[in-house]
């Protein structure tokens, strides 16, 4: 993930500012479509047995091939 998003609740309450929900929505939408989904589409397909691998390290390497759930 390329950046972090943190809202300091104490600062928000002190400044009495409104939370910009549109900005928050865009941030998470961007992370989902540009980081999360491409990672899983590229790394989780099980080309040997079909289906998906769901236990990967941060580089996309399988940590287990057990799909018994």
Backbone as CSV, one residue per row, in Angstrom:
resi,resn,N_x,N_y,N_z,CA_x,CA_y,CA_z,C_x,C_y,C_z
1,UNK,0.837,-1.158,0.000,0.000,0.000,0.000,0.896,1.240,0.000
2,UNK,0.505,2.195,-0.773,1.404,3.298,-1.020,1.298,4.442,-0.026
3,UNK,0.225,4.556,0.719,0.113,5.653,1.664,-0.777,5.231,2.815
4,UNK,-0.794,6.060,3.851,-1.631,5.739,4.997,-2.636,6.861,5.211
5,UNK,-3.701,6.555,5.896,-4.750,7.531,6.156,-5.099,7.422,7.619
6,UNK,-4.935,8.511,8.351,-5.204,8.487,9.772,-5.963,9.744,10.156
7,UNK,-7.048,9.587,10.860,-7.796,10.728,11.386,-7.578,10.747,12.882
8,UNK,-6.995,11.821,13.372,-6.765,11.984,14.800,-8.069,12.484,15.425
9,UNK,-8.788,11.636,16.174,-10.087,12.042,16.711,-9.998,13.242,17.646
10,UNK,-8.904,13.355,18.380,-8.758,14.476,19.295,-8.655,15.790,18.521
11,UNK,-7.879,15.771,17.451,-7.722,16.975,16.635,-9.041,17.344,15.966
12,UNK,-9.767,16.347,15.475,-11.046,16.618,14.821,-12.002,17.265,15.801
13,UNK,-12.086,16.746,17.027,-13.017,17.305,18.001,-12.583,18.702,18.442
14,UNK,-11.265,18.942,18.533,-10.777,20.260,18.938,-11.076,21.300,17.870
15,UNK,-10.879,20.959,16.617,-11.074,21.919,15.545,-12.527,21.985,15.088
16,UNK,-13.336,21.012,15.516,-14.742,20.944,15.131,-14.906,21.008,13.615
17,UNK,-14.072,20.239,12.935,-14.155,20.187,11.480,-15.009,19.008,11.064
18,UNK,-15.539,19.114,9.884,-16.338,18.032,9.327,-15.416,17.004,8.694
19,UNK,-15.779,15.743,8.802,-15.022,14.688,8.152,-15.409,14.692,6.684
20,UNK,-14.422,14.688,5.816,-14.670,14.696,4.380,-14.864,13.259,3.915
21,UNK,-16.118,12.786,3.954,-16.417,11.403,3.614,-16.113,11.106,2.159
22,UNK,-16.266,12.092,1.292,-15.949,11.888,-0.115,-14.458,11.589,-0.287
23,UNK,-13.623,12.314,0.445,-12.174,12.081,0.395,-11.836,10.692,0.926
24,UNK,-12.466,10.302,2.000,-12.226,8.978,2.582,-12.671,7.884,1.608
25,UNK,-13.850,8.067,1.004,-14.347,7.095,0.027,-13.381,6.958,-1.150
26,UNK,-12.900,8.067,-1.665,-11.973,8.037,-2.791,-10.657,7.369,-2.416
27,UNK,-10.178,7.620,-1.200,-8.941,6.994,-0.733,-9.079,5.474,-0.740
28,UNK,-10.157,4.946,-0.139,-10.328,3.494,-0.059,-10.666,2.882,-1.417
29,UNK,-11.400,3.596,-2.242,-11.679,3.121,-3.599,-10.371,2.990,-4.384
30,UNK,-9.505,3.994,-4.265,-8.205,3.954,-4.935,-7.367,2.780,-4.436
31,UNK,-7.316,2.559,-3.125,-6.541,1.441,-2.568,-7.094,0.118,-3.074
32,UNK,-8.425,-0.016,-3.090,-9.048,-1.263,-3.521,-8.715,-1.581,-4.973
33,UNK,-8.925,-0.611,-5.865,-8.763,-0.884,-7.292,-7.319,-0.816,-7.778
34,UNK,-6.444,-0.114,-7.062,-5.059,0.021,-7.516,-4.049,-0.803,-6.724
35,UNK,-4.442,-1.331,-5.571,-3.525,-2.136,-4.762,-4.091,-3.524,-4.455
36,UNK,-5.242,-3.567,-3.812,-5.781,-4.829,-3.288,-6.189,-5.789,-4.402
37,UNK,-7.095,-5.359,-5.271,-7.573,-6.265,-6.323,-6.473,-6.708,-7.288
38,UNK,-5.615,-5.803,-7.777,-4.538,-6.278,-8.656,-3.617,-7.296,-7.979
39,UNK,-3.336,-7.104,-6.692,-2.500,-8.052,-5.954,-3.143,-9.435,-5.941
40,UNK,-4.426,-9.517,-5.563,-5.081,-10.809,-5.444,-5.331,-11.461,-6.798
41,UNK,-5.663,-10.681,-7.804,-5.874,-11.248,-9.139,-4.564,-11.814,-9.676
42,UNK,-3.463,-11.133,-9.435,-2.161,-11.573,-9.944,-1.578,-12.756,-9.185
43,UNK,-1.891,-12.885,-7.898,-1.174,-13.845,-7.064,-2.001,-14.991,-6.498
44,UNK,-3.313,-14.903,-6.495,-4.082,-15.901,-5.742,-4.628,-17.055,-6.576
45,UNK,-4.548,-16.986,-7.900,-5.071,-18.088,-8.714,-4.212,-19.344,-8.548
46,UNK,-4.859,-20.470,-8.296,-4.170,-21.743,-8.172,-4.193,-22.420,-9.540
47,UNK,-3.084,-22.292,-10.262,-3.008,-22.826,-11.621,-2.853,-24.350,-11.642
48,UNK,-2.486,-24.949,-10.519,-2.303,-26.396,-10.458,-3.610,-27.137,-10.212
49,UNK,-4.357,-26.706,-9.199,-5.557,-27.432,-8.794,-6.854,-26.657,-9.016
50,UNK,-6.756,-25.433,-9.495,-7.941,-24.600,-9.667,-8.301,-23.875,-8.380
51,UNK,-9.161,-22.946,-8.502,-9.582,-22.178,-7.334,-8.584,-21.088,-6.990
52,UNK,-8.546,-20.744,-5.717,-7.727,-19.632,-5.251,-6.909,-20.014,-4.031
53,UNK,-5.715,-19.452,-3.950,-4.896,-19.549,-2.743,-5.232,-18.333,-1.890
54,UNK,-5.392,-18.539,-0.595,-5.795,-17.403,0.232,-4.844,-17.110,1.389
55,UNK,-3.673,-17.729,1.380,-2.717,-17.503,2.457,-1.386,-17.118,1.815
56,UNK,-1.229,-15.814,1.532,-0.070,-15.305,0.805,0.726,-14.338,1.676
57,UNK,2.039,-14.252,1.394,2.827,-13.218,2.068,2.658,-11.902,1.303
58,UNK,3.327,-10.843,1.763,3.151,-9.524,1.155,3.676,-9.436,-0.270
59,UNK,4.519,-10.385,-0.656,5.036,-10.404,-2.024,4.189,-11.282,-2.942
60,UNK,3.180,-11.949,-2.383,2.296,-12.792,-3.175,2.705,-14.245,-3.222
61,UNK,3.708,-14.632,-2.453,4.133,-16.028,-2.414,3.219,-16.824,-1.492
62,UNK,2.780,-18.013,-1.933,1.906,-18.822,-1.074,2.637,-19.278,0.188
63,UNK,1.986,-19.110,1.319,2.534,-19.606,2.583,1.971,-20.983,2.896
64,UNK,0.887,-21.335,2.244,0.279,-22.646,2.398,-0.566,-22.928,1.164
65,UNK,-0.605,-24.182,0.750,-1.467,-24.555,-0.364,-2.701,-25.301,0.138
66,UNK,-2.844,-25.408,1.444,-3.988,-26.071,2.048,-5.236,-25.202,1.863
67,UNK,-6.198,-25.723,1.145,-7.433,-24.967,0.887,-8.613,-25.603,1.597
68,UNK,-8.344,-26.341,2.674,-9.437,-27.018,3.372,-10.231,-26.075,4.244
69,UNK,-9.731,-24.876,4.430,-10.465,-23.826,5.068,-10.601,-23.866,6.524
